[in-house]
Amino acid sequence: MNLTHEQIDKMEAGREMDAKIAEHVTKLQGIGRVYLTKGIDCVYNAWSDKPDEGNLYVSIPHYSTETVDAMRVLEHINNNVKITLYEPNDTPLEYIDMQWYGGKWNVVLAFTANDEERFGGTDKELSTAICRAALKAVINE
């Protein structure tokens, strides 16, 4: 993924952020290519990566705007995402910290107990803060 932490911090909540989460974090089963339809909904073709093949289009969850969907992102990271801190070992998620401070949510995903690798996201909406932290953990600059 070619996003920087700064670009993620500036990314608005919405269907484009949801698409990034679906492609790079949760990696929805069968996901080939994501389509923004009329700029309103975000779907993927579970059967093919070509829009004219197959008819199974599935709506991507509203990860960045719905807290319930954002919690699924955290569950996925907790169960499936590991980052490489020291070759050849992969490090699982150690803890998640969510705090309301200064009028916004601060979410931190830490992959070691001594905070060697922490990825944070902030926003006035909890779901968006979770998505920002998740994207940063996956791109792991």
Kinemage of the C-alpha trace (Angstrom):
@kinemage 1
@onewidth
@group {chain A} dominant
@subgroup {mainchain}
@vectorlist {calphas} color= white
{ca met a 1} P 0.000 0.000 0.000
{ca asn a 2} L 1.397 3.394 -0.917
{ca leu a 3} L -0.098 5.492 1.878
{ca thr a 4} L 1.914 7.389 4.445
{ca his a 5} L 0.849 7.952 8.031
{ca glu a 6} L 0.263 11.609 7.179
{ca gln a 7} L -2.054 10.710 4.300
{ca ile a 8} L -4.005 8.357 6.560
{ca asp a 9} L -4.388 11.105 9.174
{ca lys a 10} L -5.878 13.397 6.509
{ca met a 11} L -8.165 10.737 5.006
{ca glu a 12} L -11.855 11.461 5.561
{ca ala a 13} L -14.208 8.844 6.940
{ca gly a 14} L -16.367 7.336 4.225
{ca arg a 15} L -16.522 4.722 1.541
{ca glu a 16} L -12.991 5.232 0.235
{ca met a 17} L -11.542 4.621 3.697
{ca asp a 18} L -13.855 1.609 4.048
{ca ala a 19} L -12.473 0.251 0.772
{ca lys a 20} L -8.876 0.622 2.008
{ca ile a 21} L -9.762 -1.241 5.216
{ca ala a 22} L -11.490 -4.037 3.244
{ca glu a 23} L -8.577 -4.461 0.857
{ca his a 24} L -5.618 -4.079 3.198
{ca val a 25} L -6.764 -4.832 6.748
{ca thr a 26} L -9.721 -7.224 6.888
{ca lys a 27} L -9.041 -8.636 3.409
{ca leu a 28} L -12.634 -9.728 2.912
{ca gln a 29} L -12.915 -13.305 1.688
{ca gly a 30} L -13.039 -13.404 -2.080
{ca ile a 31} L -12.219 -9.728 -2.428
{ca gly a 32} L -10.759 -8.998 -5.796
{ca arg a 33} L -11.458 -5.438 -6.693
{ca val a 34} L -13.455 -2.761 -4.925
{ca tyr a 35} L -15.894 -0.578 -6.828
{ca leu a 36} L -17.367 2.723 -5.730
{ca thr a 37} L -20.811 2.724 -7.305
{ca lys a 38} L -22.133 6.189 -8.070
{ca gly a 39} L -19.936 7.455 -5.252
{ca ile a 40} L -22.533 6.256 -2.765
{ca asp a 41} L -21.871 2.619 -1.996
{ca cys a 42} L -18.773 0.543 -1.989
{ca val a 43} L -18.987 -3.041 -3.154
{ca tyr a 44} L -16.704 -5.831 -4.195
{ca asn a 45} L -17.291 -8.647 -6.623
{ca ala a 46} L -16.827 -11.842 -4.645
{ca trp a 47} L -16.651 -13.969 -7.793
{ca ser a 48} L -14.379 -12.032 -10.093
{ca asp a 49} L -12.145 -8.987 -10.251
{ca lys a 50} L -13.825 -7.870 -13.490
{ca pro a 51} L -17.071 -5.881 -13.227
{ca asp a 52} L -18.728 -7.706 -16.136
{ca glu a 53} L -18.106 -11.233 -14.815
{ca gly a 54} L -20.273 -12.760 -12.128
{ca asn a 55} L -23.088 -11.064 -10.327
{ca leu a 56} L -22.274 -11.424 -6.661
{ca tyr a 57} L -21.626 -7.883 -5.498
{ca val a 58} L -21.366 -7.540 -1.748
{ca ser a 59} L -21.502 -4.265 0.145
{ca ile a 60} L -18.433 -3.494 2.214
{ca pro a 61} L -19.182 -2.723 5.870
{ca his a 62} L -19.129 0.923 6.941
{ca tyr a 63} L -15.920 0.500 8.941
{ca ser a 64} L -15.055 4.194 9.235
{ca thr a 65} L -18.503 5.484 10.201
{ca glu a 66} L -20.168 2.681 12.174
{ca thr a 67} L -18.654 1.676 15.513
{ca val a 68} L -19.985 -1.883 15.287
{ca asp a 69} L -18.187 -2.388 11.968
{ca ala a 70} L -15.012 -0.741 13.312
{ca met a 71} L -15.010 -3.202 16.210
{ca arg a 72} L -14.874 -5.992 13.624
{ca val a 73} L -11.645 -4.403 12.367
{ca leu a 74} L -10.167 -4.622 15.868
{ca glu a 75} L -11.324 -8.222 16.210
{ca his a 76} L -9.693 -9.076 12.874
{ca ile a 77} L -6.412 -7.422 13.871
{ca asn a 78} L -6.418 -9.180 17.226
{ca asn a 79} L -6.950 -12.588 15.610
{ca asn a 80} L -5.073 -12.290 12.308
{ca val a 81} L -2.579 -9.438 12.000
{ca lys a 82} L 1.047 -9.824 12.992
{ca ile a 83} L 3.850 -7.450 12.148
{ca thr a 84} L 7.520 -8.214 11.692
{ca leu a 85} L 9.647 -6.417 14.261
{ca tyr a 86} L 12.599 -8.759 14.328
{ca glu a 87} L 13.257 -11.182 11.515
{ca pro a 88} L 12.032 -13.898 11.223
{ca asn a 89} L 9.440 -13.595 14.009
{ca asp a 90} L 6.013 -12.049 13.597
{ca thr a 91} L 4.636 -10.131 16.557
{ca pro a 92} L 0.930 -10.314 17.438
{ca leu a 93} L -1.134 -7.476 18.851
{ca glu a 94} L -0.294 -6.919 22.526
{ca tyr a 95} L -2.979 -4.415 23.483
{ca ile a 96} L -5.507 -1.852 22.274
{ca asp a 97} L -5.866 1.469 24.076
{ca met a 98} L -8.891 3.709 23.420
{ca gln a 99} L -9.268 7.018 25.240
{ca trp a 100} L -11.460 10.089 24.887
{ca tyr a 101} L -9.224 13.103 25.440
{ca gly a 102} L -9.340 16.697 24.262
{ca gly a 103} L -12.588 16.232 22.363
{ca lys a 104} L -11.454 13.288 20.275
{ca trp a 105} L -10.810 9.565 20.423
{ca asn a 106} L -7.231 8.349 20.618
{ca val a 107} L -6.768 4.718 19.597
{ca val a 108} L -3.429 2.925 19.924
{ca leu a 109} L -2.595 -0.550 18.647
{ca ala a 110} L 0.566 -1.847 20.342
{ca phe a 111} L 2.376 -4.918 19.087
{ca thr a 112} L 4.821 -5.335 21.988
{ca ala a 113} L 4.428 -4.942 25.722
{ca asn a 114} L 7.205 -2.360 25.883
{ca asp a 115} L 5.556 -0.135 23.251
{ca glu a 116} L 8.250 -0.634 20.640
{ca glu a 117} L 5.722 -0.604 17.839
{ca arg a 118} L 2.590 1.471 18.352
{ca phe a 119} L 0.162 2.749 15.744
{ca gly a 120} L -2.257 5.507 16.641
{ca gly a 121} L -5.321 7.095 15.159
{ca thr a 122} L -7.337 10.069 16.335
{ca asp a 123} L -10.717 11.498 15.403
{ca lys a 124} L -13.879 12.809 17.015
{ca glu a 125} L -15.528 9.552 15.871
{ca leu a 126} L -14.277 6.317 17.437
{ca ser a 127} L -14.799 4.314 14.248
{ca thr a 128} L -12.582 6.639 12.196
{ca ala a 129} L -9.833 6.643 14.837
{ca ile a 130} L -9.856 2.819 14.827
{ca cys a 131} L -9.566 2.724 11.030
{ca arg a 132} L -6.659 5.168 10.993
{ca ala a 133} L -4.735 3.112 13.564
{ca ala a 134} L -5.494 -0.110 11.664
{ca leu a 135} L -4.302 1.252 8.332
{ca lys a 136} L -1.083 2.505 9.908
{ca ala a 137} L -0.422 -0.897 11.474
{ca val a 138} L -0.860 -2.640 8.135
{ca ile a 139} L 1.339 -0.301 6.105
{ca asn a 140} L 3.949 -0.412 8.901
{ca glu a 141} L 6.245 2.327 7.557
